[in-house]
Amino acid sequence: MINVYKAFSVLAISYLTPIANLWARIYIGLVFFRSGQGKLIDFEETIEFFADDWALPFLSPAPAAYLATAGELILPVLLILGLFTRVGALGLLVMAAVIQFFVMPLNEHYYWMIILALLVGQGGSKLSLDHLLLKLK
């Protein structure tokens, strides 16, 4: 029975974990990327939202809007590709925490933060450019 469990564990770690990691990167990456795309539709309105509805106590509206939009468009691409996965995940984790604690508290943000924290810890796994680049080194 122990050998069956060990064999199952090896299969799960070898095949299921990289697939779940990729799935998590794609899911959370698309959430943030779509948000960044939405901000570009009417950027002046985005700046107004950062002045009124999404005001941050530590950053003025225009720089906050530019940083958030850039982060939501660049970091998810890195995350989905698995390139500098930990950097992308950490940046999005900080963004999710800022959203949760300073802008709009929702339970969904905690799920994002859990996924992103796991990605910071695991990195991109076998199905990532990080893994490929490390193999080429």
N, C-alpha and C positions, 0 to 999 in steps of 0.2 A: 504494500500500500504506500509506503514511504517513497519507493522508487517511482510509482505512478505520479505522486505529488511532485517529486523533483523534476520528472520529465515534463509535466504540465507547466511548472514554474519556468523552466528553461524556454519552452515554446512561448509562453506569455511574455517573458522578458525580451526574447529575441524578435518576436513578430508583433504582438499586440501593443506593447509599450511605444514603439516608434510610430505606429499608426495612430494611436491615441494622442501622442504628442503632436503629430502633424495636424490632426483634426482640431485639436485645441488651438494651435497656432492659426489655422485658417479661420476658425470661428471667431476668435477674439480679434484677429486682425481685421476681418471684414466689418465687425461692429465699429471699430474706431475709424477705419478708412471711410466708411459710408458717412460717418459723422463729419469727418473732414471735408468730404465732397459737398455735403449740405451747407457747410459754412461758406464755401466758395460761390454758391449760387448768388447771394447778395452779401458781399463782404461788408459793406457799410452797415447793413442790418446786423451782421454778426458783431461788429464793434459796438453797436448800440446795445445788443444783448449783454455784452461784457460790461457795459457801463451800468445797465439797469438790473436785469434779471440774473446775470451770472457774475456779478461783481466779486472780485477777489480782494481781500484786505491787504495784500502784499504786492500787487501789480496793477498798474493803470490799464484801462480797457484796451487801447490799441495794441500795445506790446503783448498783452495777454491773448488777444484774438489772433495775432500773427503766430505766436509761439504754439498755441493750442492747435491751430490749423496745420501748421508745419509738422508738428508732432503727430497729429492724426493722419497725415498723408505719408510721412516718411517712415515712422517707426513700424506701422503695420506691414509695410512692404518688406522691411528687414525681417520681421517676425514670420511672415508667411514663407519667405524664401529660406528661412533658417540661417540667415547671414547676420552675424553678431546678435544671435538670438537673445542672449542674456541682457545685452544693452537695450535692445528693443523692448523686451519684456519689462525691464526695470523702469524704463521711461514711461511706458504705458501704465505700469503699476502706480507710479507717482501721480500720473494724470488721473487715474481712477480714484485714488485716495483724495486728491484735491476736489474732484467732482463730488465724491461722497460727503466729505466733511465741510466743504465751503460753498458748494453750489446747489446740489439737489440730492438729498439723501434718499436712496432707493435700495431695497434688498438686492436687486440685480447687480449693483456695483460690487457688493461683497463677493458674489460669484466670480465676477471678472477678476477681482483682486486675488482670489484663491487660485484661479487658473494661471494668472500672470506670475504669482509667487512660485508656483510649481515650475513654470517655464524658466524663471530666473535660476532656480535650483538645478533643474535637469539640463538646461541648455536645449539645443535643437534635436538631440537624439540622432539616430542613424539616418533619418530621412531629412537631412538638412544640408545646406551648403557648408555650414561650419564643420560637419562631420567629414564631408568630402575634402575640404581644404586641409583638415588635420591629417587625413590619410595621404594626401599628396606631399605633405611636408616631410 
